[in-house]
Amino acid sequence: MQITKVLVANRGEIAARVFRTLTETGRQSVAIYATPDRGSAWSQLADEAIHLPGESAAETYLNGPEILRIAQERGAQAIHPGYGFLSENPEFAAQVVEAGLIWLGPSAAAITALGDKAEARALAQSLNVGTIPGTNEPVRTWAEIRAFAQTAGYPILLKDPAGGGGRGIRELADLSALIQLAADQGVKLAAEDAPDQDSWGQQIGADSALRTSFLEKRLVGARHIETQCLRDQAGNFWLASTRDCSVQRRNQKLIEEAPAFLPPHTETQLREWSEKLFQAVDYVGAGTCEYLVDKDGNAYFLEVNPRLQVEHTVTEAVTGTDLVALQLAIAEGQALPQVLPADPTPRGHALQLRITSEDPARGLLPTGGTVSEIKWPAGPGIRIDAALAPGETIPTAFDSLIAKLIISAPTRQQAVARALRALSELQIAGVPNSASLYTELLSDATLAGDPQQIHTRWLESTHLDPAWREAQGLPATPSGTSGMAAEATDTAGQHVGPANAAGQQIGAANAAGSATSSGPAESAPTWAEIQIELGGKLQSLAVNTVQLREALGLCGVGGQNLGGVPVQPVRRARRNTVGSAGGNAGGKDNAVTAPMPATLMKLPVEVGQNVQAGELVALIEAMKMEQPLYAPKDGVVSEILAQVGDSLSSGQTIITLADQTKENATDEGQVNDAR
């Protein structure tokens, strides 16, 4: 069956990336967009764009029934899930197929078999695929955790089998960390007690997030290696490339590259293991197998991601393929040998840099706001997969990605040099961003010279570690801006979208120039295209700008925008001078406040508890990132003004602190000494 129309159940750069392939291959595309994404440049790349009312992911991009209804109503034959959101939801995948549509991903059965990390571990073991020492069943008692740690050795990990993107992982460095974790759950344990004593034998609470977690040994100094795999309906398997994703912080990837530098025997082993895993579940489509590889080249299975990955772009760069086009071909029943290039062997090297609105000067705190100007780098070997255009707002309800820079060259050394040149050209104004951190990292002789020396904790133990930075004579934190000054903007709650689709460019598949916001052209066009929404559907409207300018002038509307169309000017707020997110996020010495809209995930303190400056007192999640908040000073928790699960507004007080009395301080010191 030939697929002629596809709905993309996603947003941002991945939606734009899929739309481009659909256009190139002569297929029609349907976009869905949440209210905060109204007017977004990425949605305008689709042939049709349908409004999905709602502010949150649950109301919109996770609303399976409504997405399915729109797909059927608009005559789409297939749904592409992108990554995240519903891409690994077996129930939705099954519903799509039951509705008579094509799911552009593996079957619901394959997603079920691989989506649960504990189940995937068990499957790998049954296939003699090497796994990290760990358990396949959820832990039930504190004694189980202690016994595993005694056998495997610290550090160990507690992993949520449904987690992803670095979430749902708790690391325990030693026995005291385990005792503290139990205390956070309201369970009092003691190191001097024997493991078989009643205290250690207590059941982990049924309502605890730990109840579903399995245990795993943390491999120290290991690299994070992936295999990009595809398998067609006839069982033909292709390992497109390996990838190295070891530059991470808090288990989230920042820099990805292809191919990975591996010993030949390790690469052969990963190829064999990946094919075994795909065959075992009759996997059809594109997916990624993830492994850890230690310094001796020993590999250990982590998981299979049954979808397209954020970093699929570097595989495309070194193989000369379009993985989305291959997904479509496989879904249509075509065989891989007929659609792959004559020689798909990886050539050259490619890097991907995730440019986000995360501020390096504030501990990579994600930040919303309006991007007032962007100048993309250009030249050979530079691809921009952009999530938004100048003038658009980064919604705090979703992730903080601005764009992905994909840099390719004949050698890794040349790719690094090209990436540094691209970063020097990149300019972003309106929000803090992470570009300056990448400049610092790629200038590091270790990362630039020998990727095999990089491991999953390298970044956190070097450039993100204040002590290391001080020893190297570097500033306390990396700079938080690139090129143009980053200044927070206040849109008074309004979404600032593009007034002219032709003028608001988002990065093309191979950037040939730059996209910037600007003032009115010297000679305003007679006609311009603007976007309007009619009945929930985004429509293009050609207008005479001279007449429109005159009409708006009669209404007293001032200011100019692209195409000479007057718009209400955006007010600017004062520069944000708040300190690092890890410290006093709200700027008050006696309070801990939310630095931005977020969800409260954890409160490891209680009223009356003594805390020390720098001690973890709350964990929030904002823009798909967990962010720890620490006590700004020594004190006593006097009030807790929010509960776990609450939605927090920016600046909302979570905890207030009172000064410690001398007696309390002494007692706390004695407790700490006893630990």
N, C-alpha and C positions, 0 to 999 in steps of 0.2 A: 504493500500500500504506500503510495506517495503522500508525504505529508506536505500540505500546502499552507496551513495556517496554525500558528502556535501561540498560546498564551504563556507569558513568562510570569510565574508566581514569585516574584522577587522585586528588588528595588536597586537603585544605585548603579555602581559600576558593573556588577555582574549582569544586571538586566540590560544595560547598554551594550555590553559585550555580546550577549546573545542576540539582541536585535540586529546588530551589524552583520552577523553571520546569516541570519534569516533573510536580510535584504540582499546580501551577496548571492545567496543561493536561490533567489526568486520566490521566497516564501513570504506570506503576510504575517504580521506580528500584532499581538494585543498586549498592551501594558495595563497593569492595575496600579493605582497609586493611592496611598493614604492621604488624609487631609494635610499633614505637615509636608508632604511631598508635592502638593498641588503646584503646578507651574514648573516643575523640575525639568531641566534640560534633558535628562536621560529618558523621561517618559515621552518626550517629543520625538525620539528616534523611532518609536513604534508607529505602525500604520494606524492603530486605534489605541486610545488611552482612556480607561474607564476608572472613574472615581470610586474608591472603596471607603466609605465614610468611617471615620474613627481616628483617634490620636495614637493609640497604642498598637503594638504588634499583635496582641491577642484579638483586637477588633478588626484587624486588617490582614496583614501578611500571614497570620496563623489561622485565619478564618476560612477553613477548608470548604465548608458548605457554600459560602458566598462566592469563593473563587471558582468553585466547580460550576455554580449557577451561571456566572459571567462567561466562563469558557463555552458552555453549551449555548447560551444566548447569542454570543458573538460568532458562533460557528467554528470555533477552534477544533482542530482534530487532535491536538496534543498539548500537553502541559510540560513546560521545562521549569524545574524547581530552583535552578541555580544552586546556591549553597546556603546553609543555615535555614531558618524558618521551617518549612515543611519538607525539606529535601530528604530527611532521614526518618520521616513519619510513615511507617508501613500501613497504618490505617488509611491515610490519605492516598497513598499510592494505590491501594486496593480499590478505594472508592472511585478513583479516576478510571481505572480499568473496567470496573463494574458499570460505569456510566457510558462505556463504549468509546472512551478516548484512549490515546496512547500516552503512557507515562514515560518521559524521557529520563529514565534512570533504571536501576536494577529492580527486579520484582519485589513485591512486598515480602515474600518469603526470604529472599536474600537479605533484605534490609533487616528483617527480624533476626536472622541467624548471625548477622555481623554487627548490628547496632548496639547490642548489649556487650560491653567490653569483657565482662566475666564469661559470657557464653562464647564469645569469639576466642578467648584464651583457651577454653576447653576444646573448641574445634581445632585450634592450632596444635594443641598437644596431641589430639587424636591423629593428626596428620604428620606427626614427628617434626613439626615446625618448632624451633627453639623459642622458649618463652622465658621471661624474667621470673626468678623465684617468687612465688606468691600463692594466693588461694583463689579458688574458683567460686567459692560459696561466700555469702555475706557473713561478716563477723557477728557473733551473738553476745560474747562476753568480753570484758576487759582482759581477762586471763588469756583469751585466745590471741589478742594483740600482743601482749607481753611475751607469750611463748613463741610467737612467730619472730618477734624482734630478737629474742635470745638465740634463735636458730639461724636466722638470716643475717643478723647484725644490723645495727642502725647505720644510716637513716633508712626509714621505711615510709611507705606511702599508703594512705587510705584513699581509695579511688571510687567515686560514684560511677557505676557501670553505664549510666545514661549521660554522664557529663561530657563536656567537649569544650574546645577553645580555652583550655586552661582552667576551667571551672570544675568544681567538685573534686579537687585534689587537696588533701591535707598531708603535709610532711611532718614527721616526728623525728627530731634529730637525736633524741636520747630518752631515757626513762622519765626524766623530769618533765619533758614535753608531753609524754603520754599521761602523766599524773595531772598536768595542767589541763589537758584536753578533757579528761574526766571531770575535773573541777568545773570546767565551763558547762558541762552537762549536768551539774548538780550532784556529782558522785565524788565522794571523798576516798582517795586511795593513798597508800603509804608505801614508799620504796622498801621499808624494812619488813613489810608484811610478806609472807611467803605467797607465791603465785596461786597456791591452792586454797588460800584462806577465803572466807566468805566474801570479804570486801572485793577482792579481785574477781570472784565468780559471779558478781552481779550482772544481770542481763542489761544490755544496752537498751535504752528506752525505745518503745515501739514507735514513738513520735519523733525520734532522733533521726537526723539526716544520715548518721553513721550506720543506721540499721540496714541499709542496702549496700554498704561499701564492702569492697574486697581489699585484700592486702597485697602489697607488692614491694619488693626490695628496690630502693632507689640506687641506680647505677651511677657512681661518681665518675665524672670525667667522660661520659659517653656522648656520642654524636647522635642527632636525630636525622635519620635517613628515610627517604620515601621511595616507593616505586610507583610510577604512573602507569596504570595498566588498562587495557581494553580487551574485551572478549565479545565476539559476535554470536549470533544465534546458532551458527553451525559449530561453535566451540573453538574457533580460531582465536588464539591468544597472542597479544602483543604487549611487551613491556616497552613503552615508548622511551622512558628515560628514568634515571635515578635523580633524586634531588637531595640537597643538604639544607636542612632547616634548623640548624643548631643555634643560630643567633636568636635567642628568646629572652623574655623576661616574664616571670610568673607563668611559665608554660605556654606563653603566647608568642607566636613567631613574628619577627620583625623583618629579617632578611632571609630570602630563599634563593637558592641557586641550583643550576643544572649544567652539566651532570655532577654528581657527587664523586669525589676522589676516593676510590675504594680499592683494596687489594683485589686482584682478579678472582680469587677463590670466594671472597665475600660477595662480590657482585653476582657470581654464578649461583651462589646459594640463595641470595635474595630473589633472583629470577625464578628458580625452581620453587621456592616456598610460595611466592606470589601466585604462580600458576596453579599450584595445588589448592590454595585457598579459594581462588575463583572457580575452579572446576568443582570443588566440593559442594558449593551452594548453587551451582549452575548460574553463575553471575553473568549477566548480559548488559553491556554498556561500559562506561568509563568509571574507574574507581581508583583509590589510592591505598596501598598497604604501607603501614608505618612501622619502623623498627628503631631500636637503639643499637648502636655499634660501639663497642668499647675500643680502647687504644690498641688492643691486640687483634682487632678485626673480627671479633666474635659478635654475631648478630643475635638480637632478641626481638621477637614479635611484640608489637604494642597493640595495634588495632587496624581495622580496615574502615576507611571512610567511604561509604557507598554513594558517592556523588562526585561532582566536579569540585576541585579544591581551589581556594583563593589563589594559590601559587601555580595553577596549571599553565600560566602564561610562559614560564621559563622553559617548560617542556616544549611548548609550541615554538619558542624561539630557536631551540637547538635542533628540532626535528623538521621544521618547515611545514608543520601540519596545523590544522584548525580542529581542535578537539571537539568543539561544539558541532561542527560539520560532520565529524566522525560519529558523534552520538546520534545525529539525525540519520545518517546512512545505516548504522546498525539497527536503529528502530524500524527502518524501512525494509530490513531483511537483507541488506547488501553484505557481502563478505569482505572482511578486512583485507585479504590479499589483493582484491580488485580496487580498493579505494585508497590504499596507502601509497606513498611515493615509491618509485622504483628502488631507492635506497634510503630508508628512513633512519639510518644510523645517526645518532646525535653528532653534530658538528659544532665546534666553537664552544662558547660559554655564555651563560646568561645569568643575570642577577635581577631580583625583584625587590624593590623598596616600598614598603607600605607607608605612604604619607598620610598621617592622621592629624586630627586637631587635638593631639595630646601634647602637653607642654613639658618639655624636658626640664625646664627650670622649676617645675612644681611636681617632680616625681612622675612625669608622664600622666598627669591628671587629664582625663578627657574633658573637652570644653565645647559647648555649643556656641553658636553665634553666626554672624553673616560674613561670608567670604566676599570682601569688597573688590578684590582684584587678584588675578592669577596671571602669571606669565610662564607658560610651559617651556621647557628646554626643547631643542630641536637638533636635527642632524642625523647622520647614519646610525643605525642600531639603537634608536630610542623610540620606545612605544609608550604611549600614555593611555592607561585605562582609567578614566576619570569618573568620579561619582557625582560631581556637581560642577556648576559653572559660576563665574563671577556674578555676584548679586544674590546668590542663593544662600539659604540658611541651613546650617547643619542641625537637624532635629535631635534633641537630647533623648528622644524616645528610641532611637536606633543607634547604629554604631558611628564611630568618629572618623571613618575613612573619607579622605578627600580624593585621593588618587593612588594608583599603583604606577611606579616608574619601572619599566622593564628595559633593561640594558643588555645588549648582546654584542659580542665581538669575537674575533677568531681565537683569542686566548683569554684566560681568566685575568691575567695581568692587564691586558688591554681593556677588558670589561670594567675592572675597578677604576682605571684611569678615566674611562668614558663616563662612568657613574659620577665620579667626582666633578667632572666638567659639567654634566647635566645638573647636578645639585647647585653648582655655582650660578647657573642660568635661571634656575627655578625661583620664582618670586611669588609669595602668597601674602596678602594683606587682609586684615579683618579678624583673624583668629590666630592664636599661637599654633605652631605645628612642629612636627618631629623632624623636619628636613635637616636641621643643624646637627642633630644627634647622628644622623647617617654620615654626614661629612666627617665628623669626629671619628666614627667607627671605621670608615673605609680608609682613613688616614693612619690607622693603627697598623704598625708593621706586622703584628701577628696575624690579624685578620686579612690584611692585604697580601701577605706573603705565603702563609701556609694554613689553608682552611682545615687541615687535619688536626691542628692544635686547638681548634675551637670546639667547645662542648656546650651542653645546654645551660650550664650555669656560668659560662665565661662572661657574658655581659653583666650579670648581676654581681659578679665578684671583681669586676674591673670598672668599667665606665659608669656604672650605676652605684658604685660603692664609694661613699664620701672619703673613707680612709685611703683607698687606693688612689683616688683623684688627688688628694692632698700630697701623697707620696710622689706622685708624678708631676707635681707642680701645676696641676690643672685647676681651673675655677671649681668651686664647690659643686656646681651643677652645670650641665651643658646649656648653651644659649637656647632660648625658647622661640626664636623667630628665624625666618629665612628671607633674605632679600629685603622686602618691604617690611616696615614696622607692623607688628600685629597689634591691633587695637580693637577691644571689644566694642560691639555695636549693639545699640538698643533699638529694636524694631517695634517697641511698644506692643509686643504680642502679635505683630503682623508677620505673615510669611512674605518674604521679598523674593518674588520669582521673576524670571526674565520677561521683559515686555516684548521682545522681538526674538523669535526662535533663530533667525538667521544670524543675529548678532551675538547670541549667547552660545559660544561653542564649548563643547566638552571634548577632551582629548581624542584625536582620531587614532585609528589602529596603528598608524605609523606617523608620528607627529611631523608635520612639515613646516610648522610655524608655531606661533603662540596665540593664546586667546587671552585677551585682557578686557576689562571693562573700561569704558572711556566716556568722555563727554560727547556732545552732539557732533556729528560730522560737519565739516565746513560747508558742504552742500547737502542739505537734508534730502533724503529720497522722497519722491512724490508718493510712492506706494510702499507700504510695509506690511509685513505679516505679523499679527498678534495672536495670542492664544486665549481662547475663551472656553468656558465650560458650560455646555447646554445639556440638561438632563443627566448630569453625571458623566458625560462624555467630553473629552478634550477635543476642541475643534479649532481649526485655523481660520482666521478672518483677515482678508486683505482690506486695508484701510488707506484712505488718502490722508497722509500725515499733515499736509498743509491745512486741510479742512479740520482735521481733528485738533491740531494745535490751536486754531482759531476758536473752535468750540470750547476747548478746555480753558482757553484764555478768558473767555467770557464768564467762566465759572470761577475765575480767580485762582486757578491752580498754577503754581509756579514750578520751576526746575526743569531740567532737560534730561533725557535718557537716550539710549540707542535709538536711531531712526528719527531723532528730533521730537519724539513724543514726550510731552511734559508729564512728570510724575511727582508725587509728594516726596520731598527730600527726606532722607533717613536721618534721624537724630543720632549723634554720636555720644557715647557714654565716656566717662573718664576711664583712663587706663586702669586695668585691674592690677592692683598691687598686693593681692593676697599672697601670703607665704606658701610654702610647699604643702601639698595635700597631706603629707605624712605628719605635719605638725598641727598648728592651731589654724584649722581651715577657716574658721569664721573670724579670726582676728581679735578674739576676746580671750584674755588670759584665764578667765574662770568658766569657759564654756567650750564645748566641742560641737561644731555645727556642720551641716552638710555644705560642701563647697559648690554643689550644683544639684539640680533635681536628680534624685536617686531613690533606690529602694534599700531599706535597712535590712541587711542580711544576717547580722550577728551582733550580739551585745554580751561580751564576756565579762561584764562587771555588774555589780549590784549596789544599791544605795548603802552608804556607810563603808564601802570598801576603800582602802587606801591605794592610791596608784602613784606611780613615779613618772616623771617626765619621760616621754618617749614610749610609754607602755601602751599596747594596743587596747583601745577601749570600745571600738566599733568597727564594723566592716559594712561598707555600702557597695551597691552595684549600680553603675551608671554607664550608659552607652556600651553595654555588653562587657564592661570591665569591672572586676572587683577592686575596690580601693580601700586600703586600711586607713583608719583614723587613729591618731595617737594622742595621749594626754599632753597638753601644752606645758604642764608644770607638775610638780609634786602636789598632791592634794587628796581630798576625800570626796568621793562621789556623793553629792548632796541631792541631786534630782536626776531622774531618768524620764525624759519627756517624750519618748517615742518607743514603739514596740517593734520587734522583728516582724518584717513584712510590710511595715508602713511605707507609703510613698512620701518622700521628703521633698520639700521645696528648697530652692537654693537659699542658704543662710539660715535654715531652720535649726534651732537648737536641739541637740539630741541628749546631751549630758551637761550638767553644770557641776563645777567643782568648788569646794570650800577649802580654805587653808587647813593644813594639818595642824592639829595641836601637838605639843611636844610629846604628850603621852602616846597619842596615836602613832606619831612618827617612830617612837622608840619601839612600840609593839610591832610595827610593820618591819622595822629593821631586824628584830629578833626572828620574825617569821621567815624573812628572806635568808637570814643566816642559817636557819634550820634546814632550808631547802638545799 
